[in-house]
Amino acid sequence: MSRKGGSTAIEGAMGLIAILLIVQMWLLTATLAAFLAGHDETILPAALISGIIFAACAGLFIFIRRIDATVRATR
Amino acid sequence: MKRLEDEFAIDTATEQYVTRRQFSKFLVLTSLGMFAGNLWILFKSWFRHPTAYTERIVAGMNEIGVGEVKLFSYPEPTDSCILIRTAADQVVAYSQKCTHLSCAVYYAKKAARLECPCHEGYFSVTDGSVPQGPPPRPLPRILLRREGNQIIATGVQL
């Protein structure tokens, strides 16, 4: 992979992580509001979705590291 | 003899530089923190015991006229509440803490609603719901029971 291509892939992945973080932040505040209002039925699905988002972020981070290593190796 | 620059190869101008990898790691750790927050809420909800409320006389019907209010504390002395007599035979009570930022709400008789003076949040006097303003949820309602002339608080409905 070329340096420019690698850079684009990394920036895309970072942008995706940022979007996922915004969604996760909204999810956390909404869950807290539901908990304080006594609506416990939404808390478990919210925790599961938050876990999935974290897994996606970790996956993208591994992707970034791999691309970075590949580009550095081919330089 | 080793020079200081050899020992510390990063100069002052670039020591604040954060690589994309470091920044990505920070973002992922933030995501982990928010996931931990969600798990914490989940555990809190699992171990939340329903509060046992004690019944307490908060007012007498002859103490407040129609459209008047009485302030009282329930269930703890620090939980201020507002009792409103909306009709000759009807009283309602809510927590006085606004669900937005905990300002004390007051009863606006003309508009027949509870108003928060801090950020103009309004609550319905009928059920405590939020028709307008920043409060994210209704006011906790104090459950009441009447025994003759006495008004007795029996619990709190979130």
gemmi code that builds the backbone of each chain (N, CA, C; Angstrom):
import gemmi

chains = {
    "A": [
        ("MET", (0.846, -1.208, 0.000), (0.000, 0.000, 0.000), (0.881, 1.258, 0.000)),
        ("SER", (0.484, 2.252, -0.813), (1.286, 3.490, -0.872), (1.099, 4.296, 0.410)),
        ("ARG", (2.019, 5.235, 0.628), (1.961, 6.079, 1.829), (0.670, 6.918, 1.857)),
        ("LYS", (0.324, 7.445, 0.648), (-0.875, 8.289, 0.575), (-2.153, 7.470, 0.826)),
        ("GLY", (-2.158, 6.271, 0.212), (-3.320, 5.380, 0.408), (-3.474, 4.982, 1.865)),
        ("GLY", (-2.343, 4.689, 2.486), (-2.358, 4.322, 3.911), (-2.852, 5.453, 4.770)),
        ("SER", (-2.399, 6.663, 4.442), (-2.807, 7.850, 5.203), (-4.323, 8.081, 5.086)),
        ("THR", (-4.843, 7.903, 3.892), (-6.288, 8.079, 3.670), (-7.082, 7.047, 4.478)),
        ("ALA", (-6.594, 5.797, 4.451), (-7.291, 4.726, 5.190), (-7.286, 5.020, 6.691)),
        ("ILE", (-6.147, 5.500, 7.184), (-6.042, 5.789, 8.628), (-6.957, 6.952, 9.000)),
        ("GLU", (-6.967, 7.987, 8.177), (-7.835, 9.144, 8.478), (-9.307, 8.753, 8.423)),
        ("GLY", (-9.658, 7.895, 7.474), (-11.039, 7.414, 7.382), (-11.431, 6.634, 8.623)),
        ("ALA", (-10.526, 5.765, 9.057), (-10.802, 4.953, 10.254), (-10.919, 5.843, 11.493)),
        ("MET", (-10.071, 6.854, 11.584), (-10.138, 7.764, 12.735), (-11.445, 8.565, 12.746)),
        ("GLY", (-11.863, 8.962, 11.547), (-13.142, 9.681, 11.427), (-14.309, 8.813, 11.879)),
        ("LEU", (-14.232, 7.524, 11.489), (-15.283, 6.580, 11.881), (-15.289, 6.386, 13.396)),
        ("ILE", (-14.106, 6.299, 14.001), (-14.013, 6.170, 15.463), (-14.653, 7.398, 16.129)),
        ("ALA", (-14.373, 8.578, 15.586), (-14.931, 9.813, 16.164), (-16.458, 9.798, 16.110)),
        ("ILE", (-17.012, 9.346, 14.969), (-18.479, 9.284, 14.831), (-19.060, 8.285, 15.846)),
        ("LEU", (-18.395, 7.125, 15.955), (-18.860, 6.107, 16.908), (-18.815, 6.636, 18.342)),
        ("LEU", (-17.788, 7.424, 18.652), (-17.679, 7.996, 19.997), (-18.816, 8.960, 20.298)),
        ("ILE", (-19.191, 9.750, 19.300), (-20.306, 10.698, 19.497), (-21.596, 9.921, 19.789)),
        ("VAL", (-21.818, 8.843, 19.020), (-23.013, 8.001, 19.239), (-22.969, 7.390, 20.642)),
        ("GLN", (-21.778, 6.909, 21.037), (-21.633, 6.264, 22.340), (-21.854, 7.268, 23.482)),
        ("MET", (-21.403, 8.501, 23.270), (-21.586, 9.550, 24.286), (-23.072, 9.861, 24.458)),
        ("TRP", (-23.766, 9.953, 23.322), (-25.215, 10.192, 23.377), (-25.913, 9.032, 24.088)),
        ("LEU", (-25.481, 7.792, 23.762), (-26.079, 6.600, 24.367), (-25.893, 6.608, 25.888)),
        ("LEU", (-24.726, 7.004, 26.342), (-24.443, 7.032, 27.783), (-25.328, 8.060, 28.495)),
        ("THR", (-25.456, 9.248, 27.912), (-26.287, 10.277, 28.552), (-27.767, 9.868, 28.546)),
        ("ALA", (-28.207, 9.255, 27.439), (-29.611, 8.812, 27.355), (-29.875, 7.696, 28.366)),
        ("THR", (-28.903, 6.795, 28.532), (-29.057, 5.701, 29.498), (-29.123, 6.247, 30.920)),
        ("LEU", (-28.275, 7.217, 31.203), (-28.270, 7.810, 32.544), (-29.611, 8.505, 32.828)),
        ("ALA", (-30.130, 9.206, 31.818), (-31.425, 9.878, 31.981), (-32.531, 8.851, 32.230)),
        ("ALA", (-32.487, 7.732, 31.482), (-33.493, 6.678, 31.664), (-33.377, 6.049, 33.056)),
        ("PHE", (-32.148, 5.832, 33.508), (-31.911, 5.243, 34.839), (-32.459, 6.155, 35.931)),
        ("LEU", (-32.190, 7.436, 35.811), (-32.661, 8.390, 36.824), (-34.181, 8.529, 36.807)),
        ("ALA", (-34.771, 8.303, 35.618), (-36.234, 8.384, 35.512), (-36.905, 7.082, 35.921)),
        ("GLY", (-36.108, 6.059, 36.247), (-36.673, 4.779, 36.697), (-37.052, 3.846, 35.575)),
        ("HIS", (-36.630, 4.138, 34.322), (-36.931, 3.251, 33.190), (-35.755, 2.300, 32.973)),
        ("ASP", (-35.774, 1.194, 33.713), (-34.625, 0.285, 33.680), (-34.606, -0.631, 32.452)),
        ("GLU", (-35.728, -0.697, 31.705), (-35.812, -1.673, 30.616), (-34.869, -1.357, 29.446)),
        ("THR", (-34.405, -0.117, 29.334), (-33.537, 0.237, 28.206), (-32.045, 0.097, 28.553)),
        ("ILE", (-31.742, -0.181, 29.801), (-30.342, -0.112, 30.243), (-29.502, -1.271, 29.699)),
        ("LEU", (-30.072, -2.486, 29.714), (-29.308, -3.651, 29.217), (-29.014, -3.539, 27.713)),
        ("PRO", (-30.020, -3.241, 26.848), (-29.694, -3.080, 25.421), (-28.681, -1.966, 25.177)),
        ("ALA", (-28.783, -0.893, 25.961), (-27.838, 0.225, 25.785), (-26.418, -0.211, 26.119)),
        ("ALA", (-26.271, -1.009, 27.193), (-24.933, -1.498, 27.570), (-24.377, -2.423, 26.483)),
        ("LEU", (-25.254, -3.267, 25.908), (-24.798, -4.175, 24.842), (-24.332, -3.387, 23.615)),
        ("ILE", (-25.139, -2.393, 23.232), (-24.785, -1.583, 22.056), (-23.484, -0.808, 22.321)),
        ("SER", (-23.340, -0.305, 23.554), (-22.116, 0.409, 23.911), (-20.902, -0.519, 23.800)),
        ("GLY", (-21.087, -1.776, 24.215), (-20.014, -2.766, 24.094), (-19.662, -3.042, 22.639)),
        ("ILE", (-20.704, -3.115, 21.802), (-20.468, -3.353, 20.362), (-19.700, -2.169, 19.762)),
        ("ILE", (-20.094, -0.952, 20.170), (-19.405, 0.239, 19.658), (-17.938, 0.244, 20.102)),
        ("PHE", (-17.710, -0.137, 21.353), (-16.330, -0.202, 21.839), (-15.535, -1.241, 21.039)),
        ("ALA", (-16.151, -2.397, 20.780), (-15.469, -3.442, 19.998), (-15.141, -2.935, 18.597)),
        ("ALA", (-16.082, -2.178, 18.005), (-15.847, -1.609, 16.673), (-14.683, -0.620, 16.711)),
        ("CYS", (-14.647, 0.215, 17.757), (-13.551, 1.188, 17.897), (-12.217, 0.465, 18.057)),
        ("ALA", (-12.208, -0.596, 18.879), (-10.969, -1.360, 19.087), (-10.542, -2.024, 17.779)),
        ("GLY", (-11.523, -2.544, 17.023), (-11.227, -3.150, 15.726), (-10.617, -2.149, 14.760)),
        ("LEU", (-11.191, -0.944, 14.748), (-10.651, 0.107, 13.869), (-9.242, 0.517, 14.308)),
        ("PHE", (-9.010, 0.500, 15.616), (-7.675, 0.844, 16.123), (-6.647, -0.203, 15.667)),
        ("ILE", (-7.039, -1.472, 15.718), (-6.142, -2.541, 15.246), (-5.889, -2.386, 13.747)),
        ("PHE", (-6.962, -2.016, 13.017), (-6.843, -1.774, 11.578), (-5.839, -0.648, 11.312)),
        ("ILE", (-5.937, 0.435, 12.102), (-5.016, 1.575, 11.940), (-3.572, 1.123, 12.180)),
        ("ARG", (-3.369, 0.350, 13.221), (-2.007, -0.101, 13.546), (-1.441, -0.986, 12.441)),
        ("ARG", (-2.304, -1.847, 11.908), (-1.839, -2.752, 10.835), (-1.460, -1.969, 9.589)),
        ("ILE", (-2.349, -1.047, 9.186), (-2.081, -0.234, 7.992), (-0.785, 0.556, 8.188)),
        ("ASP", (-0.650, 1.125, 9.391), (0.534, 1.913, 9.711), (1.797, 1.057, 9.580)),
        ("ALA", (1.730, -0.154, 10.139), (2.898, -1.056, 10.084), (3.209, -1.455, 8.642)),
        ("THR", (2.139, -1.718, 7.861), (2.337, -2.116, 6.458), (3.003, -0.996, 5.666)),
        ("VAL", (2.492, 0.230, 5.844), (3.025, 1.367, 5.090), (4.480, 1.621, 5.480)),
        ("ARG", (4.759, 1.522, 6.789), (6.140, 1.750, 7.242), (7.079, 0.675, 6.699)),
        ("ALA", (6.587, -0.569, 6.598), (7.430, -1.677, 6.113), (7.748, -1.540, 4.627)),
        ("THR", (6.792, -0.989, 3.861), (6.997, -0.875, 2.407), (7.702, 0.419, 2.016)),
        ("ARG", (7.966, 1.289, 2.991), (8.604, 2.574, 2.674), (10.040, 2.390, 2.213)),
    ],
    "B": [
        ("MET", (31.374, 11.587, 27.280), (30.231, 12.043, 28.086), (29.008, 12.263, 27.181)),
        ("LYS", (27.893, 11.717, 27.630), (26.678, 11.838, 26.810), (26.099, 13.235, 26.912)),
        ("ARG", (25.628, 13.692, 25.781), (25.004, 15.016, 25.793), (23.536, 14.873, 26.192)),
        ("LEU", (23.003, 15.934, 26.745), (21.594, 15.932, 27.170), (20.667, 15.660, 25.988)),
        ("GLU", (21.020, 16.210, 24.800), (20.178, 16.042, 23.613), (20.133, 14.577, 23.162)),
        ("ASP", (21.225, 13.836, 23.464), (21.241, 12.425, 23.092), (20.353, 11.599, 24.033)),
        ("GLU", (20.352, 12.006, 25.303), (19.531, 11.297, 26.288), (18.047, 11.550, 26.052)),
        ("PHE", (17.727, 12.795, 25.753), (16.344, 13.179, 25.499), (16.247, 13.669, 24.053)),
        ("ALA", (15.949, 12.726, 23.176), (16.052, 13.028, 21.743), (14.922, 13.912, 21.221)),
        ("ILE", (13.866, 14.110, 22.033), (12.737, 14.937, 21.565), (12.964, 16.356, 22.021)),
        ("ASP", (12.985, 17.291, 21.077), (13.210, 18.679, 21.490), (11.909, 19.313, 21.987)),
        ("THR", (12.019, 20.449, 22.614), (10.876, 21.096, 23.273), (9.749, 21.399, 22.288)),
        ("ALA", (10.105, 21.763, 21.085), (9.085, 22.169, 20.105), (8.172, 21.011, 19.719)),
        ("THR", (8.690, 19.795, 19.763), (7.885, 18.656, 19.304), (7.422, 17.744, 20.435)),
        ("GLU", (7.706, 18.113, 21.690), (7.350, 17.197, 22.780), (5.834, 17.110, 22.987)),
        ("GLN", (5.094, 18.144, 22.551), (3.639, 18.115, 22.676), (2.979, 17.423, 21.481)),
        ("TYR", (3.773, 17.019, 20.515), (3.238, 16.407, 19.303), (2.605, 15.049, 19.624)),
        ("VAL", (1.395, 14.861, 19.176), (0.701, 13.591, 19.403), (0.543, 12.902, 18.061)),
        ("THR", (1.012, 11.685, 17.979), (0.890, 10.964, 16.708), (-0.548, 10.487, 16.520)),
        ("ARG", (-0.852, 10.126, 15.287), (-2.211, 9.655, 15.015), (-2.498, 8.363, 15.774)),
        ("ARG", (-1.440, 7.550, 15.932), (-1.623, 6.299, 16.677), (-1.970, 6.577, 18.144)),
        ("GLN", (-1.247, 7.540, 18.725), (-1.514, 7.908, 20.127), (-2.925, 8.472, 20.273)),
        ("PHE", (-3.295, 9.314, 19.307), (-4.624, 9.930, 19.355), (-5.713, 8.864, 19.223)),
        ("SER", (-5.494, 7.904, 18.309), (-6.464, 6.810, 18.134), (-6.588, 5.997, 19.414)),
        ("LYS", (-5.436, 5.769, 20.061), (-5.447, 5.007, 21.312), (-6.271, 5.752, 22.371)),
        ("PHE", (-6.088, 7.058, 22.422), (-6.852, 7.888, 23.362), (-8.358, 7.791, 23.078)),
        ("LEU", (-8.732, 7.826, 21.789), (-10.154, 7.728, 21.423), (-10.727, 6.378, 21.845)),
        ("VAL", (-9.956, 5.313, 21.632), (-10.443, 3.974, 21.986), (-10.561, 3.839, 23.509)),
        ("LEU", (-9.611, 4.425, 24.233), (-9.708, 4.389, 25.701), (-10.928, 5.179, 26.188)),
        ("THR", (-11.247, 6.282, 25.509), (-12.460, 7.051, 25.838), (-13.701, 6.185, 25.615)),
        ("SER", (-13.682, 5.439, 24.503), (-14.796, 4.533, 24.208), (-14.922, 3.471, 25.305)),
        ("LEU", (-13.776, 2.955, 25.756), (-13.780, 1.962, 26.842), (-14.366, 2.582, 28.116)),
        ("GLY", (-14.004, 3.823, 28.383), (-14.527, 4.516, 29.566), (-16.035, 4.662, 29.510)),
        ("MET", (-16.558, 4.993, 28.317), (-18.017, 5.150, 28.200), (-18.731, 3.805, 28.304)),
        ("PHE", (-18.097, 2.749, 27.780), (-18.659, 1.399, 27.928), (-18.701, 1.033, 29.416)),
        ("ALA", (-17.613, 1.359, 30.125), (-17.573, 1.089, 31.575), (-18.690, 1.863, 32.286)),
        ("GLY", (-18.949, 3.086, 31.837), (-20.039, 3.894, 32.400), (-21.389, 3.218, 32.208)),
        ("ASN", (-21.607, 2.686, 31.000), (-22.866, 1.981, 30.721), (-23.002, 0.733, 31.607)),
        ("LEU", (-21.867, 0.013, 31.777), (-21.895, -1.182, 32.638), (-22.173, -0.795, 34.088)),
        ("TRP", (-21.608, 0.311, 34.523), (-21.825, 0.783, 35.900), (-23.313, 1.078, 36.116)),
        ("ILE", (-23.943, 1.736, 35.143), (-25.380, 2.028, 35.254), (-26.180, 0.722, 35.305)),
        ("LEU", (-25.733, -0.254, 34.473), (-26.419, -1.557, 34.447), (-26.351, -2.226, 35.825)),
        ("PHE", (-25.158, -2.238, 36.428), (-25.014, -2.869, 37.749), (-25.815, -2.109, 38.810)),
        ("LYS", (-25.815, -0.792, 38.703), (-26.595, 0.006, 39.664), (-28.077, -0.324, 39.554)),
        ("SER", (-28.551, -0.531, 38.308), (-29.977, -0.834, 38.128), (-30.310, -2.233, 38.640)),
        ("TRP", (-29.345, -3.169, 38.526), (-29.587, -4.531, 39.021), (-29.694, -4.557, 40.545)),
        ("PHE", (-28.880, -3.731, 41.190), (-28.839, -3.768, 42.650), (-29.633, -2.629, 43.289)),
        ("ARG", (-30.516, -2.035, 42.489), (-31.343, -0.966, 43.052), (-32.540, -1.587, 43.772)),
        ("HIS", (-32.616, -1.359, 45.061), (-33.735, -1.896, 45.831), (-34.855, -0.866, 45.856)),
        ("PRO", (-36.084, -1.325, 45.717), (-37.185, -0.376, 45.819), (-37.220, 0.257, 47.220)),
        ("THR", (-37.300, 1.557, 47.238), (-37.271, 2.257, 48.531), (-38.583, 2.024, 49.278)),
        ("ALA", (-38.454, 1.726, 50.546), (-39.645, 1.569, 51.384), (-39.976, 2.937, 51.991)),
        ("TYR", (-41.127, 3.441, 51.608), (-41.506, 4.769, 52.098), (-42.401, 4.634, 53.330)),
        ("THR", (-42.200, 5.531, 54.239), (-43.071, 5.552, 55.412), (-44.171, 6.581, 55.162)),
        ("GLU", (-45.360, 6.248, 55.629), (-46.479, 7.175, 55.452), (-46.346, 8.313, 56.461)),
        ("ARG", (-46.688, 9.501, 55.986), (-46.550, 10.645, 56.889), (-47.611, 11.698, 56.562)),
        ("ILE", (-48.191, 12.262, 57.597), (-49.163, 13.349, 57.391), (-48.398, 14.602, 56.983)),
        ("VAL", (-48.788, 15.184, 55.843), (-48.052, 16.359, 55.366), (-48.871, 17.656, 55.494)),
        ("ALA", (-50.171, 17.522, 55.545), (-50.997, 18.739, 55.679), (-52.433, 18.349, 56.003)),
        ("GLY", (-53.202, 19.327, 56.359), (-54.632, 19.142, 56.529), (-55.341, 19.889, 55.413)),
        ("MET", (-56.505, 19.401, 54.994), (-57.218, 20.051, 53.880), (-57.586, 21.497, 54.223)),
        ("ASN", (-57.799, 21.752, 55.513), (-58.199, 23.114, 55.895), (-57.012, 24.088, 55.936)),
        ("GLU", (-55.787, 23.549, 55.786), (-54.602, 24.413, 55.830), (-54.404, 25.192, 54.544)),
        ("ILE", (-54.815, 24.623, 53.414), (-54.579, 25.288, 52.132), (-55.880, 25.470, 51.362)),
        ("GLY", (-56.047, 26.654, 50.816), (-57.229, 26.940, 50.009), (-57.020, 26.486, 48.576)),
        ("VAL", (-58.065, 26.559, 47.761), (-57.962, 26.169, 46.351), (-56.998, 27.125, 45.643)),
        ("GLY", (-56.026, 26.546, 44.914), (-55.023, 27.344, 44.206), (-53.825, 27.707, 45.071)),
        ("GLU", (-53.859, 27.280, 46.307), (-52.731, 27.575, 47.200), (-51.800, 26.359, 47.298)),
        ("VAL", (-50.624, 26.644, 47.843), (-49.635, 25.565, 47.951), (-49.104, 25.469, 49.380)),
        ("LYS", (-48.535, 24.317, 49.656), (-47.817, 24.154, 50.917), (-46.531, 23.380, 50.630)),
        ("LEU", (-45.444, 23.856, 51.187), (-44.169, 23.166, 51.007), (-43.944, 22.203, 52.168)),
        ("PHE", (-43.412, 21.044, 51.839), (-43.108, 20.069, 52.884), (-41.910, 19.233, 52.429)),
        ("SER", (-41.418, 18.392, 53.310), (-40.281, 17.523, 52.972), (-40.727, 16.072, 53.008)),
        ("TYR", (-40.358, 15.331, 51.951), (-40.717, 13.908, 51.909), (-39.862, 13.207, 50.861)),
        ("PRO", (-39.325, 12.044, 51.064), (-39.375, 11.225, 52.279), (-38.321, 11.633, 53.314)),
        ("GLU", (-37.249, 12.288, 52.853), (-36.196, 12.723, 53.778), (-36.354, 14.221, 54.051)),
        ("PRO", (-35.802, 14.711, 55.142), (-35.929, 16.148, 55.431), (-35.306, 17.051, 54.361)),
        ("THR", (-34.373, 16.483, 53.568), (-33.731, 17.299, 52.524), (-34.490, 17.269, 51.195)),
        ("ASP", (-35.512, 16.423, 51.075), (-36.284, 16.315, 49.824), (-37.490, 17.244, 49.888)),
        ("SER", (-37.312, 18.433, 49.372), (-38.419, 19.395, 49.447), (-39.463, 19.097, 48.381)),
        ("CYS", (-40.717, 19.251, 48.764), (-41.845, 18.935, 47.884), (-42.857, 20.077, 47.931)),
        ("ILE", (-43.718, 20.086, 46.927), (-44.747, 21.128, 46.855), (-46.123, 20.470, 46.727)),
        ("LEU", (-47.014, 20.864, 47.609), (-48.381, 20.339, 47.619), (-49.292, 21.427, 47.077)),
        ("ILE", (-50.119, 21.064, 46.113), (-50.985, 22.057, 45.468), (-52.440, 21.588, 45.571)),
        ("ARG", (-53.280, 22.474, 45.973), (-54.717, 22.158, 45.983), (-55.296, 22.722, 44.695)),
        ("THR", (-55.551, 21.853, 43.743), (-55.990, 22.291, 42.423), (-57.505, 22.486, 42.338)),
        ("ALA", (-58.230, 21.799, 43.186), (-59.694, 21.954, 43.236), (-60.138, 21.731, 44.675)),
        ("ALA", (-61.385, 21.943, 44.917), (-61.887, 21.843, 46.288), (-61.612, 20.454, 46.893)),
        ("ASP", (-61.689, 19.426, 46.056), (-61.490, 18.070, 46.593), (-60.278, 17.382, 45.963)),
        ("GLN", (-59.369, 18.173, 45.394), (-58.226, 17.551, 44.707), (-56.909, 18.207, 45.116)),
        ("VAL", (-55.969, 17.361, 45.519), (-54.616, 17.851, 45.828), (-53.597, 16.977, 45.095)),
        ("VAL", (-52.525, 17.624, 44.658), (-51.412, 16.887, 44.034), (-50.118, 17.377, 44.677)),
        ("ALA", (-49.104, 16.522, 44.642), (-47.812, 16.927, 45.213), (-46.681, 16.386, 44.348)),
        ("TYR", (-45.670, 17.207, 44.200), (-44.491, 16.833, 43.410), (-43.228, 17.207, 44.170)),
        ("SER", (-42.140, 16.595, 43.736), (-40.835, 17.020, 44.247), (-40.610, 18.448, 43.756)),
        ("GLN", (-39.976, 19.247, 44.585), (-39.798, 20.643, 44.184), (-38.528, 20.849, 43.370)),
        ("LYS", (-37.729, 19.778, 43.235), (-36.464, 19.899, 42.498), (-36.705, 19.725, 41.010)),
        ("CYS", (-36.349, 20.734, 40.235), (-36.464, 20.629, 38.779), (-35.551, 19.500, 38.305)),
        ("THR", (-36.044, 18.701, 37.348), (-35.248, 17.558, 36.865), (-34.139, 17.984, 35.915)),
        ("HIS", (-34.048, 19.281, 35.646), (-32.965, 19.768, 34.794), (-31.708, 19.987, 35.636)),
        ("LEU", (-31.730, 21.035, 36.483), (-30.551, 21.328, 37.301), (-30.906, 21.555, 38.772)),
        ("SER", (-32.015, 20.974, 39.193), (-32.412, 20.947, 40.613), (-32.778, 22.295, 41.209)),
        ("CYS", (-33.154, 23.266, 40.395), (-33.682, 24.521, 40.952), (-35.059, 24.222, 41.559)),
        ("ALA", (-35.484, 25.072, 42.474), (-36.798, 24.866, 43.098), (-37.899, 25.377, 42.167)),
        ("VAL", (-38.865, 24.528, 41.879), (-39.975, 24.950, 41.024), (-41.053, 25.609, 41.891)),
        ("TYR", (-41.854, 26.467, 41.285), (-42.953, 27.092, 42.016), (-44.237, 26.957, 41.211)),
        ("TYR", (-45.349, 27.144, 41.882), (-46.654, 26.989, 41.227), (-47.108, 28.329, 40.652)),
        ("ALA", (-47.291, 28.354, 39.347), (-47.819, 29.557, 38.685), (-49.324, 29.372, 38.563)),
        ("LYS", (-50.061, 30.065, 39.429), (-51.503, 29.832, 39.531), (-52.254, 30.210, 38.253)),
        ("LYS", (-51.866, 31.359, 37.653), (-52.578, 31.821, 36.453), (-52.443, 30.837, 35.299)),
        ("ALA", (-51.206, 30.358, 35.102), (-50.964, 29.422, 33.997), (-51.282, 27.987, 34.390)),
        ("ALA", (-51.574, 27.773, 35.656), (-51.853, 26.437, 36.209), (-50.755, 25.440, 35.833)),
        ("ARG", (-49.540, 25.805, 36.148), (-48.417, 24.899, 35.893), (-47.302, 25.179, 36.886)),
        ("LEU", (-46.383, 24.252, 36.962), (-45.209, 24.446, 37.819), (-44.090, 25.001, 36.939)),
        ("GLU", (-43.453, 26.041, 37.412), (-42.431, 26.684, 36.587), (-41.085, 26.682, 37.298)),
        ("CYS", (-40.041, 26.482, 36.506), (-38.682, 26.572, 37.044), (-38.117, 27.925, 36.609)),
        ("PRO", (-37.735, 28.769, 37.546), (-37.285, 30.111, 37.167), (-35.890, 30.144, 36.540)),
        ("CYS", (-35.131, 29.066, 36.702), (-33.738, 29.100, 36.223), (-33.655, 29.091, 34.689)),
        ("HIS", (-34.345, 28.140, 34.056), (-34.222, 28.024, 32.595), (-35.587, 27.902, 31.915)),
        ("GLU", (-36.615, 28.389, 32.603), (-37.969, 28.417, 32.047), (-38.461, 27.037, 31.621)),
        ("GLY", (-38.264, 26.089, 32.505), (-38.835, 24.769, 32.272), (-40.211, 24.723, 32.930)),
        ("TYR", (-41.199, 24.183, 32.207), (-42.554, 24.129, 32.745), (-42.984, 22.681, 32.953)),
        ("PHE", (-43.749, 22.463, 33.988), (-44.274, 21.120, 34.293), (-45.785, 21.210, 34.419)),
        ("SER", (-46.443, 20.193, 33.893), (-47.903, 20.139, 34.005), (-48.281, 19.869, 35.458)),
        ("VAL", (-49.281, 20.591, 35.932), (-49.710, 20.378, 37.314), (-50.558, 19.105, 37.428)),
        ("THR", (-51.053, 18.616, 36.282), (-51.891, 17.420, 36.287), (-51.076, 16.150, 36.546)),
        ("ASP", (-49.946, 16.022, 35.807), (-49.177, 14.785, 35.952), (-47.664, 15.010, 36.090)),
        ("GLY", (-47.235, 16.246, 36.122), (-45.805, 16.540, 36.297), (-44.985, 16.437, 35.025)),
        ("SER", (-45.648, 16.198, 33.878), (-44.924, 16.065, 32.611), (-44.364, 17.413, 32.154)),
        ("VAL", (-43.492, 17.356, 31.155), (-42.791, 18.578, 30.707), (-43.350, 19.038, 29.357)),
        ("PRO", (-44.248, 20.030, 29.338), (-44.738, 20.524, 28.051), (-43.729, 21.433, 27.344)),
        ("GLN", (-42.834, 22.039, 28.112), (-41.872, 22.957, 27.479), (-40.636, 23.114, 28.356)),
        ("GLY", (-39.507, 23.277, 27.711), (-38.290, 23.614, 28.441), (-37.261, 22.505, 28.486)),
        ("PRO", (-36.149, 22.787, 29.120), (-35.036, 21.818, 29.104), (-35.143, 20.607, 30.028)),
        ("PRO", (-36.050, 20.554, 31.013), (-36.046, 19.362, 31.887), (-36.218, 18.076, 31.084)),
        ("PRO", (-35.376, 17.073, 31.339), (-35.423, 15.847, 30.527), (-36.512, 14.860, 30.928)),
        ("ARG", (-37.073, 15.005, 32.114), (-38.089, 14.038, 32.554), (-39.078, 14.722, 33.500)),
        ("PRO", (-40.221, 14.080, 33.723), (-41.239, 14.703, 34.585), (-40.773, 14.835, 36.039)),
        ("LEU", (-41.483, 15.652, 36.780), (-41.192, 15.787, 38.215), (-41.621, 14.512, 38.934)),
        ("PRO", (-40.831, 14.028, 39.878), (-41.292, 12.886, 40.683), (-42.580, 13.261, 41.432)),
        ("ARG", (-43.544, 12.368, 41.352), (-44.842, 12.662, 41.972), (-44.902, 12.040, 43.368)),
        ("ILE", (-45.402, 12.793, 44.293), (-45.591, 12.274, 45.648), (-46.989, 11.663, 45.700)),
        ("LEU", (-47.046, 10.384, 46.051), (-48.334, 9.702, 46.125), (-49.032, 10.103, 47.422)),
        ("LEU", (-50.294, 10.446, 47.292), (-51.039, 10.958, 48.445), (-52.265, 10.105, 48.723)),
        ("ARG", (-52.660, 10.138, 49.953), (-53.899, 9.468, 50.366), (-54.605, 10.402, 51.333)),
        ("ARG", (-55.914, 10.431, 51.213), (-56.657, 11.313, 52.133), (-57.391, 10.483, 53.169)),
        ("GLU", (-57.277, 10.940, 54.377), (-57.998, 10.293, 55.472), (-58.737, 11.383, 56.223)),
        ("GLY", (-60.002, 11.575, 55.865), (-60.748, 12.668, 56.451), (-60.166, 14.006, 56.044)),
        ("ASN", (-59.706, 14.752, 56.995), (-59.135, 16.074, 56.709), (-57.633, 15.996, 56.413)),
        ("GLN", (-57.059, 14.859, 56.723), (-55.590, 14.766, 56.621), (-55.117, 14.303, 55.247)),
        ("ILE", (-54.019, 14.889, 54.800), (-53.368, 14.466, 53.541), (-52.106, 13.711, 53.941)),
        ("ILE", (-52.020, 12.468, 53.482), (-50.897, 11.612, 53.888), (-50.066, 11.248, 52.684)),
        ("ALA", (-48.774, 11.477, 52.775), (-47.844, 11.063, 51.693), (-47.519, 9.590, 51.907)),
        ("THR", (-47.619, 8.808, 50.821), (-47.410, 7.358, 50.955), (-46.217, 6.848, 50.139)),
        ("GLY", (-45.711, 7.644, 49.215), (-44.586, 7.177, 48.398), (-44.214, 8.173, 47.334)),
        ("VAL", (-43.214, 7.812, 46.555), (-42.744, 8.683, 45.463), (-42.772, 7.876, 44.176)),
        ("GLN", (-43.391, 8.468, 43.136), (-43.446, 7.821, 41.832), (-42.506, 8.566, 40.893)),
        ("LEU", (-41.428, 7.892, 40.455), (-40.453, 8.560, 39.577), (-41.026, 8.765, 38.189)),
    ],
}
model = gemmi.Model(1)
for chain_id, residues in chains.items():
    chain = gemmi.Chain(chain_id)
    for i, (resn, *xyz) in enumerate(residues, 1):
        res = gemmi.Residue()
        res.name, res.seqid = resn, gemmi.SeqId(i, " ")
        for name, pos in zip(("N", "CA", "C"), xyz):
            atom = gemmi.Atom()
            atom.name, atom.element = name, gemmi.Element(name[0])
            atom.pos, atom.b_iso = gemmi.Position(*pos), 0.0
            res.add_atom(atom)
        chain.add_residue(res)
    model.add_chain(chain)
structure = gemmi.Structure()
structure.add_model(model)
structure.setup_entities()
